[in-house]
Each structure stands twice: as C-alpha cells, then as structure tokens.
C-alpha cells in the first residue's frame, strides 16, 4: 500500500482503519522501548487523522497536490528538553526516519520569535519488523511522531484549539500567545538545567557512596533516600520509588536529633548486629510494616537508640507512646532470638 494524494478522501475513508492500527502499533512499540530504557516521558498519544481534518486540508491550496505523511500520528511528550533529546535518539534507533521529510520546528523560528518548537519525525516501520507477518500490511506506509516537552504540549494544545475554534485570532491575542511561548521556552530551559543539576548531584553521591566516602555526604532528604534505596534494595517489600511517607524532612530531623548528621555516622549504626536484628524482624514479622524508607529509618533508630529515641519518635511521628513500646518489645524479642542462635 502506498500513501494517497491528499485529495483522495474516499480512498482514505476506506483505508483509515489501517492507519489507526499503524499508529496504535507504533505507540505501543515506542512505549515499550522507552520503559525498557528507563527514559522519562509524560505521555504517549496516537491517532489516525480524522476525515474532517483531512477534508479541511483539501480546501487549503498549499496542500492541493501534496502527499500527507501524518495520516498515522503519534505524539511523545517528555518532561524537559533532555527527555525530548533521548526520545528522538530512541526513535531514530528503532524506526526508519526520513530526515528529508522530518522537521525541527524550532529551527524554523527566527531568533526574535517564540512559538511552536516540537520535532516532527516522518518514519516507516523498519525492514526487519516488516518481515513479521503482522507488520507486512504497513509496508511503505509513513507515520509522523511529534516530540515535545510537556510545556510545549500545553501551549500547542491551547493555541491550536483556540485558533481552530475561533477561525483565527486577533493580532493582540496572538501577541500574548507568543509572549507566553517565550516565557514557557525560558521555563523549559530552566527546568532542563535544574534536572541536569539534580542528575549530576545523584551521580556524585552515588560515586562517593561506592567509594565509601560517607563522611563527605551530609544527610538531607535526597541523599538519605538515595543511600537507603541502595542499601536496602534487596528487600522484596520495599519499593524505593515510594520513598518516605512525606518529604523526608521528618526522618532527617529524627536522625539529626539523635546526632546523625552525615552518611558516615549513619553507616556506623547500621552494623552487622543491626542487620541481623533487622532482617530477623523483617523476615518473621514486618514484611508489611517495613515497606518504605520511613519504616526503615524507624527500625534503624529504635534498634540502635531504643528508649533514647522514644521521645523523638512520639513527638515527630505523632506516635502514641504505647505504640512505640510495642515496637520496642518486638525488636527486643528479635535481639533475644538472635542471641539464642549465636549461642547455639
């Protein structure tokens, strides 16, 4: 099957379903690859161009004799520009991209103008996938993948929707749209810089952790989450992505009040004895209780500091004193059981 000229509405009406299926398949492939490579994205959308949209384009003289390459369309929305770059790279590695037909909309904007900056890649299913029976029907069919940030997506949706709904906007409203586009472009750039700084900081902390340079790393919610997630990654019930019950500030405050200011001091109290007690309690009783980093910090402090931690836990965790005492008894039992095993 080959691409029809734009004016052949009847042909497209009869064949639209195959473009819908193509868009669906591509969206699923792209989603799977992005997830597999742990590339951040906000959403993946797909559609076959509507009959109404195609009819509207046939009325535009500039499209009179053109072949359309976006009858099957996919939209990939990243959070920041770095996500967009990674998504574009992934698409080029997994689909046949026609560079001559593809467009980077930002390159079409004059230096003094702001507006639509998405990347439109015109693609085909790669040859090796076309060899599979279920993909043969898509041979020679093009599809378009639009890649943009979430801020660009929001701006484009509003601008496109209002332009079509009101058949053109007045110059003063258009000016406001473009001013807003400038603000969003600046925000996009700032978000990109911030995320890169965060990633750099995570890499630095991870490297220092691997090198055992814990004294150089002060405890804050980010460093605590990263360190504990790596330290207790083997716990089946622990989902590091859940993090703390809140922001992590309470846990940092608890540690600080118990004299734990950096990761070296934290490591000193996570001794072999602690791990033996903790794992006994975890295996026997607390697979449900120890399910996130908040519960791990509680276990570390109650095992090491016992009664000294009681006042802090009751105050900062809004815990009933008797509840704390119950937990303490459970951990004392774990200590006694460990001692029995050692003596035997």
URLIN-V671275 format. One record per residue. OMEGA is omega as a letter, one per 30 degrees, with the letter a starting at -180 (NA if undefined). Layout:
OMEGA, OMEGA
This chain:
l, a, l, l, a, a, a, a, a, l, a, l, a, a, a, a, a, l, l, l, l, l, l, a, a, l, l, l, a, l, a, a, l, l, a, a, l, l, a, l, a, l, l, l, l, l, l, a, a, l, a, l, l, l, l, l, l, l, a, a, a, l, a, a, a, l, l, a, a, l, l, a, l, l, l, a, l, l, a, a, l, l, l, a, a, l, l, l, l, l, a, l, a, l, l, a, l, a, a, a, a, a, l, a, l, l, l, a, l, a, a, a, l, l, a, a, a, l, l, l, l, a, l, l, a, a, a, l, l, l, l, a, a, a, a, a, a, l, l, a, l, l, a, l, l, l, a, l, a, l, l, l, a, a, a, a, a, a, a, a, a, l, a, a, a, l, l, a, l, a, a, l, l, l, l, l, a, l, l, l, l, l, a, l, l, l, l, a, l, l, a, l, a, a, l, l, l, l, l, l, l, l, a, a, l, a, l, l, l, a, l, a, a, a, a, a, l, a, l, a, a, a, l, l, a, a, a, l, l, a, a, a, a, a, a, a, a, l, a, a, l, l, a, l, l, a, a, a, l, a, l, l, l, a, a, a, l, l, a, a, a, a, l, l, l, l, a, a, l, a, l, l, l, a, l, l, a, a, l, l, a, a, a, a, a, l, l, a, a, a, l, a, l, a, l, l, l, a, l, a, a, l, a, a, l, a, a, a, a, a, l, a, a, a, a, l, a, a, l, a, a, l, l, a, l, l, a, l, a, l, l, l, l, l, a, l, l, l, l, a, a, a, l, NA
